[in-house]
């Protein structure tokens, strides 16, 4: 039986499947777990791992410990909404900080309200080289028309509760390194200067054609030692979109996606 946050994609024989009910329960499902985390895990350096039962280091819950991530994430919360969980944000921060030592720009595809873009911009400004920029790609009007809810889980127009002006305002007050490219991927990639190289790329678009386009455009431009992170690779609803597109692209590459406990997938360029 599917859990409340899962969508079952229609089978090839046309068997009726679940979908709409799971989407209606999506927000309260995740809200429940976030409230549970806030009540049981907040400010804890070590937290109980479910279902294995051991306690493990969880610095993303221990906000206020004076570490750089704690300081940056406070600024992100003050700047506006953050739709990505703290454990995922911590992974982005860790690898962005590492990549900031390399030559090349950073990028994020799938900005939404700008929470993780805000975090990446602050990380790049604090730890990176001054010439490096953070390139941000999003429609800012929701999922594109090529989205297929049977494959990608979301329909065209989902995540439209954002705006370019709001994200511009948020990032202009936080950082001078961000360059925003509103519009449809991959057309907006043409706005990037020819010959640009990247040290870090975060892809969180949840749409098979768009994930595929991101892989094809960014992977050749990623510097040696650079990082690509895919936001929802391991999440059940995105097994036919993000995971399928990533697996198909990297099937013929020597590097393979490494699944993180957060559901993100990590690629390190040799």
C-alpha positions in Angstrom: 0.0 0.0 0.0 1.3 3.4 -1.0 2.2 5.8 1.8 0.6 9.2 2.0 3.4 11.0 0.2 3.7 8.5 -2.7 2.2 8.6 -6.1 1.8 5.4 -8.1 2.3 6.0 -11.8 -0.2 4.3 -14.1 0.8 0.9 -15.3 1.1 0.2 -19.0 -2.0 -1.9 -18.9 -4.1 1.1 -17.8 -4.8 -0.1 -14.3 -6.2 2.7 -12.1 -3.7 4.0 -9.8 -3.4 6.4 -6.8 -2.2 9.9 -7.4 -4.5 12.8 -6.6 -5.1 11.7 -3.0 -1.4 11.5 -2.3 -0.8 15.0 -3.7 -3.6 16.3 -1.5 -1.9 14.8 1.5 1.6 15.8 0.6 1.8 19.1 2.5 0.2 17.9 5.7 2.4 14.8 5.6 5.6 16.8 5.4 4.3 19.4 7.8 3.7 16.6 10.4 7.3 15.4 10.1 8.7 19.0 10.2 6.7 19.7 13.4 7.9 16.5 14.9 11.5 17.4 14.1 11.1 20.9 15.6 9.7 19.4 18.8 12.1 16.4 19.2 15.3 17.3 17.4 15.8 21.1 17.5 19.1 22.2 19.1 20.3 18.6 19.5 23.9 17.9 18.4 23.1 14.2 18.2 19.7 12.9 17.2 17.9 9.5 17.1 18.1 7.9 13.7 14.8 6.3 12.7 14.2 3.4 12.3 17.7 2.1 13.2 17.7 3.4 16.7 21.2 4.8 16.9 22.1 8.4 17.7 24.1 10.3 15.1 25.7 13.7 14.6 23.1 16.1 13.1 24.6 19.6 13.0 21.7 20.9 10.9 19.4 20.6 13.9 21.9 22.3 16.3 21.3 25.9 15.0 23.0 28.4 17.2 26.2 26.5 17.7 28.4 29.2 16.1 29.4 27.1 13.2 29.4 28.8 9.7 26.4 26.7 8.5 24.4 27.8 11.6 25.2 31.4 10.9 24.3 31.2 7.2 21.1 29.3 7.7 19.9 31.9 10.2 20.3 34.5 7.5 18.4 32.3 5.0 15.5 31.9 7.4 15.4 35.7 8.0 15.4 36.4 4.2 12.3 34.4 3.4 10.8 30.9 3.0 13.0 27.8 2.8 11.2 24.8 1.3 14.2 22.4 1.5 14.8 20.4 4.7 17.8 21.4 6.9 19.6 18.1 6.3 19.5 18.7 2.6 20.6 22.3 3.0 23.6 21.0 5.1 24.7 18.7 2.2 24.4 21.6 -0.2 26.5 23.8 2.1 29.2 21.2 2.6 29.7 20.5 -1.0 29.4 24.1 -2.1 32.0 25.2 0.4 34.3 22.5 -0.9 33.7 23.5 -4.5 34.2 27.2 -3.7 37.9 26.4 -3.5 37.9 25.4 -7.2 37.9 27.6 -10.3 34.5 28.1 -11.9 31.0 29.4 -11.3 28.2 27.8 -9.4 24.6 27.2 -10.6 21.2 26.2 -9.4 18.4 25.0 -11.7 15.0 25.1 -9.9 15.1 28.2 -7.6 11.5 28.4 -6.5 11.3 31.0 -3.7 15.1 31.2 -3.5 15.8 29.5 -0.2 18.7 27.3 -1.3 19.9 29.9 -3.8 20.2 32.3 -0.8 22.3 29.7 1.1 24.5 29.0 -1.9 25.1 32.7 -2.6 26.1 33.3 1.0 28.4 30.2 0.9 30.1 31.4 -2.3 30.6 34.9 -1.0 32.1 33.7 2.2 34.3 30.9 0.9 34.7 31.4 -2.8 36.8 33.4 -5.2 35.5 36.9 -6.0 35.1 36.4 -9.8 32.9 33.4 -9.4 29.1 33.9 -9.9 26.0 31.9 -8.9 23.8 31.4 -12.0 20.2 30.7 -11.2 17.7 29.2 -13.6 13.9 29.0 -13.1 10.7 29.9 -14.9 9.4 31.6 -11.8 5.9 30.8 -13.1 5.9 27.1 -12.1 6.6 23.8 -13.8 6.9 24.1 -17.6 4.4 22.9 -20.1 6.5 19.8 -20.9 5.8 18.4 -17.4 3.8 15.2 -17.4 2.1 14.4 -14.0 2.1 10.7 -14.8 5.9 10.8 -15.2 7.1 13.9 -13.3 4.5 13.8 -10.4 3.8 17.5 -10.9 1.6 19.2 -13.5 2.4 22.3 -15.6 2.2 25.4 -13.3 3.0 23.6 -10.1 5.2 25.7 -7.8 3.9 28.9 -9.3 3.5 30.5 -5.8 6.7 32.5 -6.3 7.9 35.4 -8.4 11.0 36.7 -10.1 10.7 40.1 -8.3 10.5 38.4 -4.9 13.5 36.3 -5.5 15.4 39.2 -7.0 14.7 41.3 -3.9 15.7 38.5 -1.5 19.0 37.9 -3.2 19.9 41.5 -3.9 19.7 42.1 -0.2 22.0 39.1 0.6 24.6 38.8 -2.1 26.1 40.5 -5.2 27.2 37.3 -6.8 23.9 35.9 -8.1 22.8 36.2 -11.7 19.2 35.2 -12.4 18.1 33.7 -15.7 14.2 33.6 -15.8 12.7 31.4 -18.5 12.6 27.9 -19.8 15.6 25.5 -19.6 17.6 24.9 -21.8 16.9 28.1 -23.7 18.1 30.3 -20.9 21.5 28.5 -20.9 22.3 30.6 -23.9 22.5 33.6 -21.6 25.7 32.2 -20.0 29.0 33.5 -21.4 30.6 31.0 -23.8 33.4 29.1 -22.3 32.1 29.3 -18.7 33.1 26.5 -16.4 31.3 25.4 -13.2 32.6 24.0 -9.9 29.1 23.3 -8.3 25.7 22.7 -9.8 22.4 22.0 -7.9 19.6 20.6 -10.0 16.2 20.5 -8.4 13.7 20.7 -11.2 11.7 17.4 -10.9 11.0 17.1 -14.6 12.6 14.4 -16.9 13.3 16.6 -20.0 14.6 19.4 -17.9 16.9 17.2 -15.7 18.2 15.6 -18.9 18.9 19.0 -20.4 20.7 20.1 -17.3 22.9 17.0 -17.4 23.8 17.4 -21.0 24.7 21.1 -20.7 26.4 21.3 -17.3 28.3 18.0 -17.1 30.8 18.8 -19.9 31.3 22.3 -18.3 32.0 20.9 -14.7 35.6 21.3 -13.7 37.7 18.4 -12.4 36.8 17.8 -8.8 33.5 19.7 -9.3 30.1 18.6 -7.8 26.6 18.1 -9.1 23.8 17.4 -6.7 20.3 16.3 -7.7 17.6 17.3 -5.2 15.0 14.5 -5.4 16.9 11.6 -7.0 16.0 9.1 -4.2 12.5 10.2 -3.5 9.8 7.8 -4.5 7.5 10.2 -6.4 10.5 11.2 -8.7 11.7 7.7 -9.6 10.4 8.2 -13.2 11.7 11.8 -13.6 14.8 12.9 -11.7 16.2 9.4 -11.0 15.3 8.0 -14.5 16.9 11.0 -16.3 20.1 10.9 -14.2 20.5 7.2 -14.5 20.0 7.3 -18.3 22.5 10.1 -18.8 25.2 8.7 -16.5 24.8 5.1 -17.8 27.5 5.8 -20.4 29.8 7.9 -18.1 32.5 6.6 -15.8 31.1 8.6 -12.9 27.9 7.3 -11.3 25.4 8.9 -9.0 26.1 8.4 -5.3 22.9 8.3 -3.2 23.0 10.4 0.0 20.8 9.5 3.0 18.9 12.7 2.3 17.5 11.4 -1.0 19.9 13.6 -3.0 22.3 12.2 -5.5 25.9 13.3 -5.7 28.2 13.3 -8.7 31.9 14.2 -8.4 33.8 14.9 -11.6 37.1 13.1 -12.0 
